[in-house]
């Protein structure tokens, strides 16, 4: 019995060989990038609302723009909701925003968080996690940290940029690599 590789070779021996070249690009953003600021604020607020209590729930969305933060979403928790502005300010301060346009001391804040709806609670109180997210990623042997080379390069560029304190908290880097592959293809 032939192996799968032998079968493939036999079936493709008369196919023309084509060269493929493409670029794989990845982007990395610093803690001060608006997308990351929003994520860090959402994480800090959700962590506070859940407060290590398995019966608590939190779904937090954050919008960040010039010197302004708006929170929206639902929660099931018994923690002090009035403390959330302080959590947001501390998160912005930790990131390093103390400048015109965005300052942890003077930003405007709107809290549109409200209690979890009874319909959502039906699906999360005894089981389940409510809404689910989908992430893309994979490990590979292109780098020592098992990350694809493009994202690994992007992270390293950003790490070097962070060492220059005069650049401010909002940075973005992009890494890419060219890939050449030979592929057999069936002529149509």
ABEGO torsion letter per residue (X at the ends): XBBAAAAAAAAAAABBBBBBBBBBBBBBBBAABAAAAAAAAAAAAAAAAAGGBAABBBBBBBBBBBGBBBBBEBBBBABBAAAAAAAAAAAAAAAGBBBBGBBAAABBBBBABBBBBAAAAAAAAABEAEBBBBBBEBBBAABAAGBBAAAAAAAAAAAAAAABAAAEABBBBBBBBBBBBBBBBBBX
